[in-house]
Amino acid sequence: MSNKSFEERDAILAKIEVFQAHLELLKRTNVLNDAFPIWHDGEFGAINNFQLGQLPKILVRNPSL
């Protein structure tokens, strides 16, 4: 094999490695986390900034659910 063939092979292998790393990142990506962020707001859970639940002494600021 010529040096050009080795360089082409190495370039292809490098691209494969980059694409495999990108694929692993995409496998761990969850679109639901972007579409429906779940968080907490003080003592309450929140989905898309909608507060979930209430306590007897703390009322819901914006009754969204």
PDB file of N, CA, C and O in Angstrom:
ATOM      1  N   MET A   1       0.842  -1.188   0.000  1.00  0.00           N
ATOM      2  CA  MET A   1       0.000   0.000   0.000  1.00  0.00           C
ATOM      3  C   MET A   1       0.881   1.244   0.000  1.00  0.00           C
ATOM      4  O   MET A   1       1.956   1.263   0.600  1.00  0.00           O
ATOM      5  N   SER A   2       0.419   2.247  -0.664  1.00  0.00           N
ATOM      6  CA  SER A   2       1.182   3.493  -0.724  1.00  0.00           C
ATOM      7  C   SER A   2       0.866   4.347   0.502  1.00  0.00           C
ATOM      8  O   SER A   2      -0.075   4.078   1.249  1.00  0.00           O
ATOM      9  N   ASN A   3       1.674   5.372   0.682  1.00  0.00           N
ATOM     10  CA  ASN A   3       1.462   6.286   1.809  1.00  0.00           C
ATOM     11  C   ASN A   3       0.100   6.951   1.721  1.00  0.00           C
ATOM     12  O   ASN A   3      -0.549   7.191   2.739  1.00  0.00           O
ATOM     13  N   LYS A   4      -0.336   7.252   0.484  1.00  0.00           N
ATOM     14  CA  LYS A   4      -1.637   7.885   0.288  1.00  0.00           C
ATOM     15  C   LYS A   4      -2.743   6.956   0.780  1.00  0.00           C
ATOM     16  O   LYS A   4      -3.695   7.419   1.408  1.00  0.00           O
ATOM     17  N   SER A   5      -2.640   5.678   0.512  1.00  0.00           N
ATOM     18  CA  SER A   5      -3.638   4.708   0.968  1.00  0.00           C
ATOM     19  C   SER A   5      -3.686   4.642   2.490  1.00  0.00           C
ATOM     20  O   SER A   5      -4.763   4.590   3.085  1.00  0.00           O
ATOM     21  N   PHE A   6      -2.494   4.644   3.123  1.00  0.00           N
ATOM     22  CA  PHE A   6      -2.448   4.634   4.589  1.00  0.00           C
ATOM     23  C   PHE A   6      -3.077   5.902   5.163  1.00  0.00           C
ATOM     24  O   PHE A   6      -3.806   5.838   6.153  1.00  0.00           O
ATOM     25  N   GLU A   7      -2.804   7.038   4.557  1.00  0.00           N
ATOM     26  CA  GLU A   7      -3.374   8.304   5.021  1.00  0.00           C
ATOM     27  C   GLU A   7      -4.885   8.315   4.865  1.00  0.00           C
ATOM     28  O   GLU A   7      -5.602   8.781   5.751  1.00  0.00           O
ATOM     29  N   GLU A   8      -5.374   7.800   3.734  1.00  0.00           N
ATOM     30  CA  GLU A   8      -6.822   7.741   3.523  1.00  0.00           C
ATOM     31  C   GLU A   8      -7.472   6.823   4.547  1.00  0.00           C
ATOM     32  O   GLU A   8      -8.522   7.142   5.103  1.00  0.00           O
ATOM     33  N   ARG A   9      -6.838   5.676   4.792  1.00  0.00           N
ATOM     34  CA  ARG A   9      -7.371   4.731   5.775  1.00  0.00           C
ATOM     35  C   ARG A   9      -7.407   5.369   7.154  1.00  0.00           C
ATOM     36  O   ARG A   9      -8.405   5.264   7.867  1.00  0.00           O
ATOM     37  N   ASP A  10      -6.315   6.031   7.528  1.00  0.00           N
ATOM     38  CA  ASP A  10      -6.254   6.688   8.833  1.00  0.00           C
ATOM     39  C   ASP A  10      -7.309   7.786   8.953  1.00  0.00           C
ATOM     40  O   ASP A  10      -7.917   7.952  10.010  1.00  0.00           O
ATOM     41  N   ALA A  11      -7.525   8.526   7.885  1.00  0.00           N
ATOM     42  CA  ALA A  11      -8.539   9.584   7.897  1.00  0.00           C
ATOM     43  C   ALA A  11      -9.933   8.984   8.074  1.00  0.00           C
ATOM     44  O   ALA A  11     -10.751   9.515   8.826  1.00  0.00           O
ATOM     45  N   ILE A  12     -10.197   7.886   7.384  1.00  0.00           N
ATOM     46  CA  ILE A  12     -11.503   7.222   7.501  1.00  0.00           C
ATOM     47  C   ILE A  12     -11.687   6.672   8.914  1.00  0.00           C
ATOM     48  O   ILE A  12     -12.767   6.810   9.489  1.00  0.00           O
ATOM     49  N   LEU A  13     -10.669   6.062   9.475  1.00  0.00           N
ATOM     50  CA  LEU A  13     -10.756   5.532  10.836  1.00  0.00           C
ATOM     51  C   LEU A  13     -10.973   6.656  11.857  1.00  0.00           C
ATOM     52  O   LEU A  13     -11.709   6.483  12.828  1.00  0.00           O
ATOM     53  N   ALA A  14     -10.332   7.801  11.630  1.00  0.00           N
ATOM     54  CA  ALA A  14     -10.521   8.945  12.525  1.00  0.00           C
ATOM     55  C   ALA A  14     -11.963   9.444  12.454  1.00  0.00           C
ATOM     56  O   ALA A  14     -12.559   9.775  13.479  1.00  0.00           O
ATOM     57  N   LYS A  15     -12.523   9.497  11.240  1.00  0.00           N
ATOM     58  CA  LYS A  15     -13.916   9.925  11.088  1.00  0.00           C
ATOM     59  C   LYS A  15     -14.869   8.942  11.761  1.00  0.00           C
ATOM     60  O   LYS A  15     -15.840   9.346  12.401  1.00  0.00           O
ATOM     61  N   ILE A  16     -14.586   7.661  11.611  1.00  0.00           N
ATOM     62  CA  ILE A  16     -15.425   6.642  12.257  1.00  0.00           C
ATOM     63  C   ILE A  16     -15.404   6.829  13.763  1.00  0.00           C
ATOM     64  O   ILE A  16     -16.442   6.729  14.417  1.00  0.00           O
ATOM     65  N   GLU A  17     -14.237   7.098  14.315  1.00  0.00           N
ATOM     66  CA  GLU A  17     -14.116   7.297  15.755  1.00  0.00           C
ATOM     67  C   GLU A  17     -14.931   8.507  16.213  1.00  0.00           C
ATOM     68  O   GLU A  17     -15.601   8.450  17.244  1.00  0.00           O
ATOM     69  N   VAL A  18     -14.875   9.601  15.450  1.00  0.00           N
ATOM     70  CA  VAL A  18     -15.641  10.806  15.790  1.00  0.00           C
ATOM     71  C   VAL A  18     -17.137  10.508  15.709  1.00  0.00           C
ATOM     72  O   VAL A  18     -17.896  10.901  16.595  1.00  0.00           O
ATOM     73  N   PHE A  19     -17.564   9.814  14.650  1.00  0.00           N
ATOM     74  CA  PHE A  19     -18.983   9.494  14.492  1.00  0.00           C
ATOM     75  C   PHE A  19     -19.469   8.542  15.581  1.00  0.00           C
ATOM     76  O   PHE A  19     -20.609   8.660  16.031  1.00  0.00           O
ATOM     77  N   GLN A  20     -18.642   7.616  16.006  1.00  0.00           N
ATOM     78  CA  GLN A  20     -19.032   6.704  17.082  1.00  0.00           C
ATOM     79  C   GLN A  20     -19.193   7.458  18.398  1.00  0.00           C
ATOM     80  O   GLN A  20     -20.115   7.174  19.164  1.00  0.00           O
ATOM     81  N   ALA A  21     -18.317   8.404  18.665  1.00  0.00           N
ATOM     82  CA  ALA A  21     -18.445   9.216  19.882  1.00  0.00           C
ATOM     83  C   ALA A  21     -19.717  10.047  19.829  1.00  0.00           C
ATOM     84  O   ALA A  21     -20.413  10.187  20.834  1.00  0.00           O
ATOM     85  N   HIS A  22     -20.023  10.597  18.662  1.00  0.00           N
ATOM     86  CA  HIS A  22     -21.249  11.383  18.496  1.00  0.00           C
ATOM     87  C   HIS A  22     -22.482  10.492  18.670  1.00  0.00           C
ATOM     88  O   HIS A  22     -23.461  10.905  19.292  1.00  0.00           O
ATOM     89  N   LEU A  23     -22.441   9.295  18.132  1.00  0.00           N
ATOM     90  CA  LEU A  23     -23.544   8.347  18.275  1.00  0.00           C
ATOM     91  C   LEU A  23     -23.783   8.013  19.745  1.00  0.00           C
ATOM     92  O   LEU A  23     -24.932   7.950  20.182  1.00  0.00           O
ATOM     93  N   GLU A  24     -22.725   7.800  20.506  1.00  0.00           N
ATOM     94  CA  GLU A  24     -22.880   7.507  21.938  1.00  0.00           C
ATOM     95  C   GLU A  24     -23.523   8.685  22.664  1.00  0.00           C
ATOM     96  O   GLU A  24     -24.353   8.490  23.551  1.00  0.00           O
ATOM     97  N   LEU A  25     -23.146   9.896  22.294  1.00  0.00           N
ATOM     98  CA  LEU A  25     -23.763  11.084  22.883  1.00  0.00           C
ATOM     99  C   LEU A  25     -25.249  11.129  22.550  1.00  0.00           C
ATOM    100  O   LEU A  25     -26.074  11.404  23.421  1.00  0.00           O
ATOM    101  N   LEU A  26     -25.591  10.862  21.303  1.00  0.00           N
ATOM    102  CA  LEU A  26     -26.998  10.881  20.898  1.00  0.00           C
ATOM    103  C   LEU A  26     -27.804   9.782  21.582  1.00  0.00           C
ATOM    104  O   LEU A  26     -28.983   9.980  21.876  1.00  0.00           O
ATOM    105  N   LYS A  27     -27.198   8.641  21.839  1.00  0.00           N
ATOM    106  CA  LYS A  27     -27.894   7.557  22.529  1.00  0.00           C
ATOM    107  C   LYS A  27     -28.288   7.964  23.945  1.00  0.00           C
ATOM    108  O   LYS A  27     -29.296   7.494  24.471  1.00  0.00           O
ATOM    109  N   ARG A  28     -27.493   8.838  24.562  1.00  0.00           N
ATOM    110  CA  ARG A  28     -27.778   9.282  25.923  1.00  0.00           C
ATOM    111  C   ARG A  28     -28.690  10.501  25.955  1.00  0.00           C
ATOM    112  O   ARG A  28     -29.087  10.947  27.032  1.00  0.00           O
ATOM    113  N   THR A  29     -29.027  11.045  24.793  1.00  0.00           N
ATOM    114  CA  THR A  29     -29.875  12.227  24.721  1.00  0.00           C
ATOM    115  C   THR A  29     -31.330  11.811  24.851  1.00  0.00           C
ATOM    116  O   THR A  29     -31.771  10.839  24.237  1.00  0.00           O
ATOM    117  N   ASN A  30     -32.065  12.555  25.654  1.00  0.00           N
ATOM    118  CA  ASN A  30     -33.479  12.278  25.846  1.00  0.00           C
ATOM    119  C   ASN A  30     -34.254  13.534  25.459  1.00  0.00           C
ATOM    120  O   ASN A  30     -34.186  14.544  26.159  1.00  0.00           O
ATOM    121  N   VAL A  31     -34.987  13.479  24.353  1.00  0.00           N
ATOM    122  CA  VAL A  31     -35.712  14.661  23.882  1.00  0.00           C
ATOM    123  C   VAL A  31     -36.800  15.077  24.857  1.00  0.00           C
ATOM    124  O   VAL A  31     -37.188  16.245  24.880  1.00  0.00           O
ATOM    125  N   LEU A  32     -37.296  14.154  25.659  1.00  0.00           N
ATOM    126  CA  LEU A  32     -38.324  14.519  26.631  1.00  0.00           C
ATOM    127  C   LEU A  32     -37.783  15.480  27.679  1.00  0.00           C
ATOM    128  O   LEU A  32     -38.530  16.309  28.200  1.00  0.00           O
ATOM    129  N   ASN A  33     -36.498  15.381  27.996  1.00  0.00           N
ATOM    130  CA  ASN A  33     -35.905  16.327  28.941  1.00  0.00           C
ATOM    131  C   ASN A  33     -35.915  17.747  28.386  1.00  0.00           C
ATOM    132  O   ASN A  33     -36.055  18.706  29.146  1.00  0.00           O
ATOM    133  N   ASP A  34     -35.770  17.891  27.092  1.00  0.00           N
ATOM    134  CA  ASP A  34     -35.828  19.216  26.482  1.00  0.00           C
ATOM    135  C   ASP A  34     -37.262  19.690  26.323  1.00  0.00           C
ATOM    136  O   ASP A  34     -37.544  20.875  26.498  1.00  0.00           O
ATOM    137  N   ALA A  35     -38.174  18.780  25.994  1.00  0.00           N
ATOM    138  CA  ALA A  35     -39.566  19.152  25.765  1.00  0.00           C
ATOM    139  C   ALA A  35     -40.323  19.391  27.066  1.00  0.00           C
ATOM    140  O   ALA A  35     -41.178  20.274  27.136  1.00  0.00           O
ATOM    141  N   PHE A  36     -40.010  18.607  28.096  1.00  0.00           N
ATOM    142  CA  PHE A  36     -40.732  18.688  29.360  1.00  0.00           C
ATOM    143  C   PHE A  36     -39.742  18.737  30.525  1.00  0.00           C
ATOM    144  O   PHE A  36     -39.549  17.734  31.212  1.00  0.00           O
ATOM    145  N   PRO A  37     -39.117  19.889  30.754  1.00  0.00           N
ATOM    146  CA  PRO A  37     -38.153  19.960  31.852  1.00  0.00           C
ATOM    147  C   PRO A  37     -38.836  19.762  33.198  1.00  0.00           C
ATOM    148  O   PRO A  37     -39.793  20.464  33.526  1.00  0.00           O
ATOM    149  N   ILE A  38     -38.345  18.809  33.969  1.00  0.00           N
ATOM    150  CA  ILE A  38     -38.885  18.517  35.293  1.00  0.00           C
ATOM    151  C   ILE A  38     -37.889  19.063  36.308  1.00  0.00           C
ATOM    152  O   ILE A  38     -36.700  18.748  36.258  1.00  0.00           O
ATOM    153  N   TRP A  39     -38.379  19.871  37.214  1.00  0.00           N
ATOM    154  CA  TRP A  39     -37.527  20.547  38.163  1.00  0.00           C
ATOM    155  C   TRP A  39     -38.268  20.687  39.472  1.00  0.00           C
ATOM    156  O   TRP A  39     -39.366  20.149  39.620  1.00  0.00           O
ATOM    157  N   HIS A  40     -37.706  21.382  40.407  1.00  0.00           N
ATOM    158  CA  HIS A  40     -38.424  21.677  41.638  1.00  0.00           C
ATOM    159  C   HIS A  40     -38.417  23.175  41.856  1.00  0.00           C
ATOM    160  O   HIS A  40     -37.474  23.879  41.494  1.00  0.00           O
ATOM    161  N   ASP A  41     -39.487  23.636  42.454  1.00  0.00           N
ATOM    162  CA  ASP A  41     -39.638  25.057  42.758  1.00  0.00           C
ATOM    163  C   ASP A  41     -39.926  25.137  44.249  1.00  0.00           C
ATOM    164  O   ASP A  41     -41.084  25.090  44.664  1.00  0.00           O
ATOM    165  N   GLY A  42     -38.897  25.257  45.041  1.00  0.00           N
ATOM    166  CA  GLY A  42     -39.069  25.229  46.491  1.00  0.00           C
ATOM    167  C   GLY A  42     -39.466  23.832  46.930  1.00  0.00           C
ATOM    168  O   GLY A  42     -38.732  22.869  46.706  1.00  0.00           O
ATOM    169  N   GLU A  43     -40.614  23.727  47.548  1.00  0.00           N
ATOM    170  CA  GLU A  43     -41.094  22.445  48.054  1.00  0.00           C
ATOM    171  C   GLU A  43     -41.924  21.675  47.032  1.00  0.00           C
ATOM    172  O   GLU A  43     -42.388  20.571  47.316  1.00  0.00           O
ATOM    173  N   PHE A  44     -42.109  22.240  45.867  1.00  0.00           N
ATOM    174  CA  PHE A  44     -42.990  21.651  44.875  1.00  0.00           C
ATOM    175  C   PHE A  44     -42.226  21.204  43.639  1.00  0.00           C
ATOM    176  O   PHE A  44     -41.204  21.785  43.274  1.00  0.00           O
ATOM    177  N   GLY A  45     -42.737  20.166  43.009  1.00  0.00           N
ATOM    178  CA  GLY A  45     -42.213  19.769  41.714  1.00  0.00           C
ATOM    179  C   GLY A  45     -42.794  20.670  40.647  1.00  0.00           C
ATOM    180  O   GLY A  45     -43.854  21.269  40.832  1.00  0.00           O
ATOM    181  N   ALA A  46     -42.096  20.763  39.532  1.00  0.00           N
ATOM    182  CA  ALA A  46     -42.574  21.599  38.429  1.00  0.00           C
ATOM    183  C   ALA A  46     -42.237  20.911  37.108  1.00  0.00           C
ATOM    184  O   ALA A  46     -41.133  20.400  36.918  1.00  0.00           O
ATOM    185  N   ILE A  47     -43.203  20.911  36.212  1.00  0.00           N
ATOM    186  CA  ILE A  47     -42.998  20.424  34.850  1.00  0.00           C
ATOM    187  C   ILE A  47     -43.354  21.577  33.924  1.00  0.00           C
ATOM    188  O   ILE A  47     -44.468  22.098  33.975  1.00  0.00           O
ATOM    189  N   ASN A  48     -42.411  21.978  33.078  1.00  0.00           N
ATOM    190  CA  ASN A  48     -42.606  23.129  32.185  1.00  0.00           C
ATOM    191  C   ASN A  48     -43.048  24.364  32.971  1.00  0.00           C
ATOM    192  O   ASN A  48     -43.893  25.131  32.510  1.00  0.00           O
ATOM    193  N   ASN A  49     -42.477  24.550  34.149  1.00  0.00           N
ATOM    194  CA  ASN A  49     -42.785  25.683  35.035  1.00  0.00           C
ATOM    195  C   ASN A  49     -44.196  25.656  35.597  1.00  0.00           C
ATOM    196  O   ASN A  49     -44.644  26.653  36.162  1.00  0.00           O
ATOM    197  N   PHE A  50     -44.909  24.546  35.459  1.00  0.00           N
ATOM    198  CA  PHE A  50     -46.201  24.387  36.094  1.00  0.00           C
ATOM    199  C   PHE A  50     -45.985  23.688  37.431  1.00  0.00           C
ATOM    200  O   PHE A  50     -45.470  22.571  37.486  1.00  0.00           O
ATOM    201  N   GLN A  51     -46.386  24.363  38.509  1.00  0.00           N
ATOM    202  CA  GLN A  51     -46.189  23.835  39.852  1.00  0.00           C
ATOM    203  C   GLN A  51     -47.141  22.673  40.097  1.00  0.00           C
ATOM    204  O   GLN A  51     -48.312  22.726  39.722  1.00  0.00           O
ATOM    205  N   LEU A  52     -46.626  21.627  40.730  1.00  0.00           N
ATOM    206  CA  LEU A  52     -47.427  20.448  41.017  1.00  0.00           C
ATOM    207  C   LEU A  52     -47.760  20.399  42.499  1.00  0.00           C
ATOM    208  O   LEU A  52     -46.859  20.336  43.335  1.00  0.00           O
ATOM    209  N   GLY A  53     -49.029  20.427  42.829  1.00  0.00           N
ATOM    210  CA  GLY A  53     -49.481  20.246  44.202  1.00  0.00           C
ATOM    211  C   GLY A  53     -49.493  21.515  45.014  1.00  0.00           C
ATOM    212  O   GLY A  53     -49.119  22.589  44.543  1.00  0.00           O
ATOM    213  N   GLN A  54     -49.940  21.363  46.264  1.00  0.00           N
ATOM    214  CA  GLN A  54     -49.950  22.461  47.218  1.00  0.00           C
ATOM    215  C   GLN A  54     -49.924  21.884  48.619  1.00  0.00           C
ATOM    216  O   GLN A  54     -50.210  20.704  48.823  1.00  0.00           O
ATOM    217  N   LEU A  55     -49.585  22.711  49.567  1.00  0.00           N
ATOM    218  CA  LEU A  55     -49.581  22.340  50.971  1.00  0.00           C
ATOM    219  C   LEU A  55     -50.654  23.157  51.684  1.00  0.00           C
ATOM    220  O   LEU A  55     -51.045  24.215  51.192  1.00  0.00           O
ATOM    221  N   PRO A  56     -51.137  22.688  52.833  1.00  0.00           N
ATOM    222  CA  PRO A  56     -52.203  23.428  53.520  1.00  0.00           C
ATOM    223  C   PRO A  56     -51.834  24.896  53.806  1.00  0.00           C
ATOM    224  O   PRO A  56     -52.691  25.776  53.725  1.00  0.00           O
ATOM    225  N   LYS A  57     -50.567  25.156  54.137  1.00  0.00           N
ATOM    226  CA  LYS A  57     -50.177  26.523  54.480  1.00  0.00           C
ATOM    227  C   LYS A  57     -49.588  27.276  53.298  1.00  0.00           C
ATOM    228  O   LYS A  57     -49.383  28.486  53.385  1.00  0.00           O
ATOM    229  N   ILE A  58     -49.314  26.592  52.202  1.00  0.00           N
ATOM    230  CA  ILE A  58     -48.726  27.241  51.026  1.00  0.00           C
ATOM    231  C   ILE A  58     -49.623  26.945  49.836  1.00  0.00           C
ATOM    232  O   ILE A  58     -49.730  25.797  49.404  1.00  0.00           O
ATOM    233  N   LEU A  59     -50.256  27.957  49.318  1.00  0.00           N
ATOM    234  CA  LEU A  59     -51.143  27.772  48.177  1.00  0.00           C
ATOM    235  C   LEU A  59     -50.369  27.872  46.873  1.00  0.00           C
ATOM    236  O   LEU A  59     -49.272  28.430  46.837  1.00  0.00           O
ATOM    237  N   VAL A  60     -50.921  27.347  45.837  1.00  0.00           N
ATOM    238  CA  VAL A  60     -50.324  27.433  44.513  1.00  0.00           C
ATOM    239  C   VAL A  60     -50.385  28.872  44.046  1.00  0.00           C
ATOM    240  O   VAL A  60     -51.445  29.497  44.072  1.00  0.00           O
ATOM    241  N   ARG A  61     -49.222  29.409  43.610  1.00  0.00           N
ATOM    242  CA  ARG A  61     -49.190  30.801  43.134  1.00  0.00           C
ATOM    243  C   ARG A  61     -50.065  30.987  41.918  1.00  0.00           C
ATOM    244  O   ARG A  61     -50.900  31.891  41.867  1.00  0.00           O
ATOM    245  N   ASN A  62     -49.870  30.130  40.943  1.00  0.00           N
ATOM    246  CA  ASN A  62     -50.641  30.157  39.708  1.00  0.00           C
ATOM    247  C   ASN A  62     -51.280  28.791  39.549  1.00  0.00           C
ATOM    248  O   ASN A  62     -50.596  27.846  39.157  1.00  0.00           O
ATOM    249  N   PRO A  63     -52.553  28.654  39.835  1.00  0.00           N
ATOM    250  CA  PRO A  63     -53.176  27.327  39.753  1.00  0.00           C
ATOM    251  C   PRO A  63     -53.188  26.817  38.310  1.00  0.00           C
ATOM    252  O   PRO A  63     -54.151  27.032  37.574  1.00  0.00           O
ATOM    253  N   SER A  64     -52.140  26.158  37.929  1.00  0.00           N
ATOM    254  CA  SER A  64     -51.996  25.732  36.536  1.00  0.00           C
ATOM    255  C   SER A  64     -52.424  24.300  36.324  1.00  0.00           C
ATOM    256  O   SER A  64     -52.814  23.934  35.215  1.00  0.00           O
ATOM    257  N   LEU A  65     -52.363  23.481  37.352  1.00  0.00           N
ATOM    258  CA  LEU A  65     -52.773  22.078  37.204  1.00  0.00           C
ATOM    259  C   LEU A  65     -53.817  21.745  38.235  1.00  0.00           C
ATOM    260  O   LEU A  65     -54.297  20.612  38.283  1.00  0.00           O
TER     261      LEU A  65
END
